[in-house]
C-alpha cells in the first residue's frame, strides 16, 4: 500500500472519553462514533463491560459506514489526551436510599473520576451528566482546577428537547421546526420559558392556549419520571445521550450553538457561585458566553427558587465531601 501523505497521517483526530459504560455512556459512545465526531475511549469500573461494548461497536463500523474507533478500558492512562471527558458514572438510587445518600455516593464517584481523568487529559473540557446534575457539576469543577468555562453540565438540552417534542406532538409539526428553551436546575427545578420557545419563529404562546401549554410544561417537568414509570428499572437514556451528543458536537466542531447548559454563574441573573441551566454559546473553548434573557417576575422567582435549592445541596455536599 502506498504510504499515507504526511498531512493525513499526522492530522489530529478528536478524542472523547466517556466515563461510565452504562446506558447513557454506551449510547453516547455510539452516537459520537456514528456521527463521525471523534474516536471514543469508554471507561468503567466494571471489568469487561467497556471492553465488550467497545468490541461490539467496533464490529458495527462497516455496516454503519464510519472509520472511528472505540477502546473500552478500566485504566485512566488509556484516556490520555482527550479533548472532552464526559462523566456519566454513578449509581442509580436504590430502594431505601435517600436523595442525600445518592448525592454522597455519586459525589465521591464524580470527584474520583474527574481527578483521575484530568491527570491524563489536563486540558480537556468536562461535561457532567451524573445526577444530581447541578451539584455534581459544581463538584467536578471544584476538584478539576479548570477555568469555569471548561466545565458544564447536561440537563437543559434534554429538558428543552422534551419540551420541543411535546410542542411538536401537540401541533403536528416536525420537532426541527420547534425551538424550546428551558432554564434552571434539572428535574422539578426546571424553568421552562414559553416566551422564548418558538415554532418557525412564532412564539408558542401564540399557538397553544395557556392552560394546555401548562400541561405540556408539567409533562416536560416530569419527563424523566414518566419514562421511569414505564421502565420500572433504570431511567431514560436515548434522549439524554442525544442531548449530550449535541453539546459534544458543538464543542468539537466549534459550532458555537446557543444551548441551555449548566454553567458557572458569577453574577448573571443575580446569582453567583453555582452551576445552573442558562443559555450559553457553546464552542471550541467550552462556554464562550452566557446569555442573560429578560425574565418575567414569575420566571425570575422560579429561577431563584431553583438556585436556592441547588445551592443548599452544593453546600451540603461540600461540607461532607471536600
Ligand atoms: O439529564 C441528565 N443529566 C440525566 C442524568 C439524564 C439521564 C441520566 N442521568 C444520570 O446519569 C443518572 O441519574 C446517572 O447518575 C447517570 C448515568 O445514567 P445511566 O442510565 O447510564 O446509569 P447506569 O446504566 O447505571 O450506568 C452508570 C455506569 C455503570 O456502568 C457503572 O458501572 C459506572 O457508571 N460506574 C463507574 N464508572 C467509572 N468509575 C466509577 N467510580 C463508577 N461507578 C459506577
Boltz pocket constraint, residues with backbone or C-beta under 6 A from the ligand:
constraints:
  - pocket:
      binder: B
      contacts: [[A, 19], [A, 20], [A, 21], [A, 22], [A, 23], [A, 24], [A, 25], [A, 43], [A, 44], [A, 45], [A, 46], [A, 88], [A, 89], [A, 90], [A, 91], [A, 92], [A, 106], [A, 109], [A, 112], [A, 113], [A, 128], [A, 129], [A, 130], [A, 131], [A, 132], [A, 133], [A, 154], [A, 155], [A, 158], [A, 186], [A, 234], [A, 235], [A, 236], [A, 237], [A, 240]]
      max_distance: 6.0
